[in-house]
Amino acid sequence: MRGILVYLSVHDGRIKRSSLEALSRAREVGASSDMAVEALILNSKATSLADEAFRHGATKVYTLVNPIFDTHLNAPLVTGLTTAINVTMPRLFVAGSTESIKDVLGPLAIRCGAAILPDVASFELSGDDVSCERPVMAAKMMARTKTSHPLVLVSVRSGSYEATPSPSEGSAADIVGIGLDMHTSRLEPVLREVVTTTSDMVDLSEASVVVAAGRGVRDAEGKALIEELASVTGAAIGASRAVVETDLFPATAQIGQTGKVVSPELYFAVGISGAIQHVAGMSNSRVIVAINKDPDAPIFDVATYGLVGDCFKILPILIAELKKVLQ
């Protein structure tokens, strides 16, 4: 029986957590369906990253070793993924729903003649049917979709599953290189420069703890409290659209339907009312701590723990207590 191929996205020399979450779920689906689960890495250092794939359940790792994949360009990525799918002939192609995958999933489906189940919160295989649940209408509702197409491309929302190690690991003997002769000189679009932030703060999309500021964090004093809480907890800093538009936080910190989607272990929502546009970007967080002076704020509907009060009064106490505990 044809198996499951999981694409592992690499950023800054590391496999992204969302990819390992997708691989962990694929391992469960493969075990229940008696299907082999294999991984795919496209990077100049793909071979050295294979051990991480084996630890999370891949029985074989396919590598396309080429520096062209170290920075994101749509054309090489589509070509590389198409080549790998044609070589491995999977029943399911699974990937984390990263920004790069969102860019290429459509062209990839056309080239491979596949069906797409994009940005899903869960997926399973039963007989010939691949079914999924995916959030719609700004995550207010869940749509259930299924297809029996012979090749299905699935992208999994970050935080939908745990990234768990496998009880058994593969070995280096199960690494298979796939040849691909591609050079930047052949590309019409050319990557000239990658502009990154110069901050030493934790990457928002990969952070295990996020401190997010909303309209209630109204000035520089509030921002300083957010930064101190983030420093104490080792967190990345996020923000709602409302506070980003005041220029208190950069646009790169925006979380929500028109910003980034995060799924940390712990999410502090400080002064955030909980509009559905924001909740769509953080509802997959494991534990949500909401701080808001309005007891009827919608954010408390999704919060694990809620603190009702002025964040300017609560945060100094919370920070002081956290320092005691963490020391």
C-alpha positions as CSV (number, residue, x, y, z in Angstrom):
1,M,0.0,0.0,0.0
2,R,1.3,3.5,-0.8
3,G,2.4,5.4,2.2
4,I,2.5,8.9,3.7
5,L,5.2,11.4,2.8
6,V,5.7,14.3,5.2
7,Y,7.5,17.4,4.1
8,L,9.7,18.9,6.9
9,S,10.2,22.6,6.5
10,V,13.6,24.0,7.6
11,H,14.1,27.5,9.0
12,D,17.5,28.8,10.3
13,G,19.0,25.3,10.1
14,R,16.2,23.6,12.2
15,I,13.1,21.7,11.3
16,K,10.1,23.8,12.2
17,R,7.9,22.6,15.1
18,S,4.8,22.6,12.9
19,S,6.4,20.1,10.6
20,L,7.3,17.8,13.5
21,E,3.7,18.1,14.7
22,A,2.5,17.0,11.3
23,L,4.9,14.1,11.2
24,S,3.8,12.9,14.7
25,R,0.2,12.8,13.5
26,A,1.1,11.1,10.3
27,R,2.9,8.4,12.3
28,E,-0.4,7.8,14.2
29,V,-2.4,7.7,10.9
30,G,0.2,5.4,9.4
31,A,0.1,3.0,12.3
32,S,-3.7,2.7,12.2
33,S,-3.8,2.2,8.4
34,D,-0.7,0.0,8.1
35,M,1.1,2.6,5.9
36,A,4.7,3.5,5.9
37,V,5.5,7.1,7.0
38,E,8.4,8.7,5.2
39,A,9.9,12.2,5.5
40,L,11.2,14.7,2.9
41,I,13.8,17.4,3.6
42,L,14.9,20.0,1.0
43,N,18.0,21.8,2.2
44,S,21.7,22.0,1.7
45,K,22.1,20.3,5.1
46,A,19.2,17.9,4.7
47,T,21.2,14.8,5.6
48,S,22.3,16.2,8.9
49,L,18.7,16.9,9.8
50,A,17.4,13.4,9.2
51,D,18.0,12.2,12.7
52,E,15.3,14.5,14.0
53,A,12.9,13.0,11.4
54,F,13.7,9.5,12.6
55,R,13.2,10.5,16.2
56,H,9.6,11.6,15.3
57,G,8.7,8.4,13.5
58,A,9.9,8.6,9.9
59,T,10.8,5.1,8.6
60,K,12.8,6.6,5.7
61,V,14.0,10.1,4.9
62,Y,14.3,11.4,1.4
63,T,16.7,14.4,0.9
64,L,17.1,16.9,-1.8
65,V,20.5,18.5,-1.0
66,N,20.8,21.9,-2.7
67,P,21.5,25.4,-1.3
68,I,18.7,26.7,-3.6
69,F,16.3,25.5,-0.9
70,D,17.9,27.3,2.0
71,T,15.9,30.5,1.3
72,H,12.3,30.4,0.1
73,L,11.6,30.7,-3.6
74,N,8.4,29.3,-4.9
75,A,9.7,27.9,-8.2
76,P,12.4,25.7,-6.8
77,L,10.2,24.5,-3.9
78,V,7.4,23.5,-6.3
79,T,9.9,21.7,-8.6
80,G,11.6,19.9,-5.6
81,L,8.3,18.8,-4.1
82,T,6.9,17.6,-7.4
83,T,10.1,15.6,-8.1
84,A,9.9,14.0,-4.7
85,I,6.2,13.1,-5.0
86,N,6.8,11.6,-8.4
87,V,9.7,9.4,-7.0
88,T,7.9,8.3,-3.8
89,M,4.3,8.1,-5.1
90,P,2.6,8.6,-1.7
91,R,-1.1,8.2,-1.0
92,L,-0.9,11.2,1.3
93,F,1.4,14.2,1.2
94,V,1.4,16.0,4.6
95,A,3.1,19.3,5.6
96,G,2.8,21.9,8.3
97,S,0.7,24.9,7.2
98,T,3.6,27.3,7.0
99,E,3.6,30.5,4.9
100,S,5.8,28.8,2.3
101,I,3.5,25.8,1.9
102,K,0.5,28.1,1.5
103,D,2.4,29.8,-1.4
104,V,3.0,26.5,-3.3
105,L,0.2,24.1,-2.4
106,G,-2.0,25.1,-5.3
107,P,0.7,24.9,-8.0
108,L,1.9,21.6,-6.5
109,A,-1.6,20.1,-6.7
110,I,-1.9,21.1,-10.4
111,R,1.5,19.6,-11.3
112,C,0.8,16.4,-9.4
113,G,-3.0,16.1,-10.3
114,A,-3.8,16.0,-6.6
115,A,-6.7,17.0,-4.3
116,I,-6.0,19.6,-1.5
117,L,-7.1,19.7,2.1
118,P,-5.5,22.9,3.3
119,D,-4.9,24.4,6.7
120,V,-6.7,21.6,8.6
121,A,-7.1,21.3,12.4
122,S,-7.3,17.5,12.1
123,F,-7.1,14.7,9.5
124,E,-7.6,11.0,9.3
125,L,-7.7,8.1,6.8
126,S,-10.5,5.6,6.7
127,G,-10.5,3.2,3.8
128,D,-10.2,5.2,0.6
129,D,-11.4,8.4,2.3
130,V,-9.1,11.1,3.6
131,S,-11.2,13.4,5.9
132,C,-10.4,16.5,7.8
133,E,-11.8,19.3,10.0
134,R,-10.8,22.9,9.2
135,P,-11.7,26.2,10.7
136,V,-13.8,28.6,8.6
137,M,-15.4,32.0,9.1
138,A,-12.5,33.3,11.2
139,A,-12.4,30.1,13.2
140,K,-16.0,30.5,14.4
141,M,-17.1,27.2,12.8
142,M,-15.4,23.9,11.7
143,A,-16.1,22.4,8.3
144,R,-15.7,18.7,7.8
145,T,-14.4,17.7,4.3
146,K,-13.3,14.4,2.7
147,T,-12.0,13.2,-0.5
148,S,-11.2,9.8,-2.1
149,H,-8.8,11.1,-4.6
150,P,-5.8,8.8,-5.1
151,L,-3.3,11.6,-4.1
152,V,-4.2,14.1,-1.4
153,L,-2.1,17.1,-0.2
154,V,-2.8,18.0,3.4
155,S,-1.4,21.0,5.3
156,V,-1.8,21.0,9.1
157,R,-2.3,24.1,11.2
158,S,0.4,24.7,13.8
159,G,-0.6,23.5,17.2
160,S,-3.2,21.0,16.1
161,Y,-1.1,18.1,17.3
162,E,1.8,17.5,19.7
163,A,5.3,16.9,18.3
164,T,6.1,13.6,20.1
165,P,9.1,11.3,19.7
166,S,8.6,7.9,18.3
167,P,9.3,4.7,20.5
168,S,11.4,3.4,17.6
169,E,13.8,5.2,15.3
170,G,15.1,4.7,11.8
171,S,18.7,4.7,10.9
172,A,21.1,6.5,8.6
173,A,20.8,3.5,6.2
174,D,17.3,4.7,5.5
175,I,18.3,8.1,4.1
176,V,17.7,8.2,0.3
177,G,19.0,11.1,-1.8
178,I,16.9,12.4,-4.7
179,G,18.8,14.1,-7.5
180,L,17.7,17.5,-8.7
181,D,19.8,19.6,-11.1
182,M,18.7,23.2,-10.5
183,H,20.6,26.4,-10.3
184,T,19.6,30.0,-9.6
185,S,20.8,31.0,-13.0
186,R,17.8,29.2,-14.5
187,L,15.2,31.1,-12.4
188,E,13.4,34.2,-13.7
189,P,12.6,35.5,-10.2
190,V,15.9,36.0,-8.3
191,L,16.2,36.5,-4.5
192,R,18.3,39.6,-4.0
193,E,18.0,40.1,-0.2
194,V,16.3,38.6,2.9
195,V,15.4,41.3,5.4
196,T,15.1,40.1,8.9
197,T,14.4,41.7,12.2
198,T,17.5,42.6,14.3
199,S,15.8,42.0,17.6
200,D,17.1,39.4,20.0
201,M,13.6,38.4,20.9
202,V,12.3,34.9,20.4
203,D,10.8,34.0,17.0
204,L,7.0,34.4,17.4
205,S,6.0,31.5,15.1
206,E,8.2,29.0,16.9
207,A,7.9,30.3,20.5
208,S,6.6,28.0,23.3
209,V,5.5,31.1,25.3
210,V,3.9,34.2,23.9
211,V,3.0,37.4,25.6
212,A,0.5,39.3,23.5
213,A,-0.5,43.0,24.0
214,G,-3.9,44.5,23.2
215,R,-5.5,47.9,23.3
216,G,-5.4,47.8,27.1
217,V,-1.6,48.1,26.9
218,R,-2.0,51.7,25.9
219,D,1.4,53.4,26.2
220,A,5.2,53.0,26.7
221,E,4.7,52.1,30.4
222,G,2.4,49.2,29.4
223,K,4.9,48.1,26.7
224,A,7.7,48.0,29.2
225,L,5.6,45.7,31.4
226,I,4.9,43.4,28.4
227,E,8.6,43.3,27.6
228,E,9.5,42.5,31.2
229,L,7.0,39.7,31.4
230,A,8.4,38.3,28.1
231,S,11.9,38.5,29.5
232,V,11.0,36.7,32.7
233,T,9.2,33.9,30.9
234,G,11.5,33.7,27.8
235,A,8.5,34.6,25.6
236,A,8.1,36.1,22.2
237,I,6.1,39.3,22.0
238,G,2.9,39.5,20.0
239,A,0.1,42.1,19.6
240,S,-3.4,42.6,18.4
241,R,-4.1,44.6,15.3
242,A,-5.5,47.5,17.3
243,V,-2.3,48.1,19.2
244,V,-0.1,47.5,16.1
245,E,-2.0,50.3,14.4
246,T,-0.9,52.7,17.2
247,D,2.7,52.0,16.4
248,L,3.4,50.7,19.9
249,F,4.4,47.4,18.5
250,P,5.7,46.5,15.0
251,A,3.5,44.9,12.3
252,T,5.7,41.7,12.5
253,A,4.2,41.2,16.0
254,Q,0.6,41.1,14.8
255,I,-1.3,37.9,15.7
256,G,-4.7,37.1,14.1
257,Q,-6.6,36.5,10.9
258,T,-4.5,39.2,9.1
259,G,-1.3,38.5,11.1
260,K,0.5,35.4,12.3
261,V,-1.0,32.2,13.6
262,V,0.7,30.9,16.8
263,S,0.3,27.8,18.9
264,P,2.5,28.1,22.0
265,E,2.3,26.1,25.1
266,L,1.5,29.2,27.1
267,Y,-0.2,32.4,25.8
268,F,-0.7,35.6,27.8
269,A,-3.4,37.8,26.4
270,V,-2.9,41.1,28.1
271,G,-5.5,43.8,27.5
272,I,-6.9,41.9,24.5
273,S,-10.7,41.9,24.2
274,G,-10.8,38.7,22.1
275,A,-12.3,39.7,18.8
276,I,-12.7,36.7,16.5
277,Q,-10.1,38.1,14.1
278,H,-7.5,37.8,16.9
279,V,-8.7,34.6,18.3
280,A,-8.3,33.0,14.9
281,G,-4.6,33.4,15.3
282,M,-4.1,32.0,18.8
283,S,-6.9,29.6,19.6
284,N,-4.6,26.6,19.3
285,S,-2.5,27.7,22.2
286,R,-2.3,25.0,24.9
287,V,-2.9,27.3,27.9
288,I,-4.3,30.8,27.6
289,V,-4.0,33.3,30.4
290,A,-6.2,36.3,29.8
291,I,-5.9,39.6,31.7
292,N,-8.6,42.2,31.1
293,K,-10.5,44.7,33.2
294,D,-13.8,43.9,31.4
295,P,-15.3,40.7,33.0
296,D,-17.5,40.2,29.9
297,A,-14.6,40.4,27.4
298,P,-14.9,37.6,24.8
299,I,-11.3,36.5,25.4
300,F,-12.4,34.9,28.7
301,D,-14.5,32.5,26.6
302,V,-11.4,30.9,25.2
303,A,-9.1,31.4,28.2
304,T,-7.9,28.6,30.4
305,Y,-7.3,31.1,33.2
306,G,-8.7,34.6,33.5
307,L,-7.6,37.5,35.6
308,V,-10.1,40.4,35.8
309,G,-8.5,43.7,36.5
310,D,-6.3,46.5,35.2
311,C,-3.1,45.0,33.6
312,F,-1.1,47.9,35.0
313,K,-1.9,46.7,38.5
314,I,-1.9,42.9,37.7
315,L,1.3,42.6,35.7
316,P,3.8,44.0,38.3
317,I,2.4,41.5,40.8
318,L,2.5,38.6,38.3
319,I,6.0,39.5,37.2
320,A,7.3,39.6,40.8
321,E,5.7,36.2,41.7
322,L,7.0,34.6,38.5
323,K,10.5,35.8,39.3
324,K,10.3,34.1,42.7
325,V,9.1,30.9,41.2
326,L,11.5,30.7,38.3
327,Q,14.5,31.6,40.4
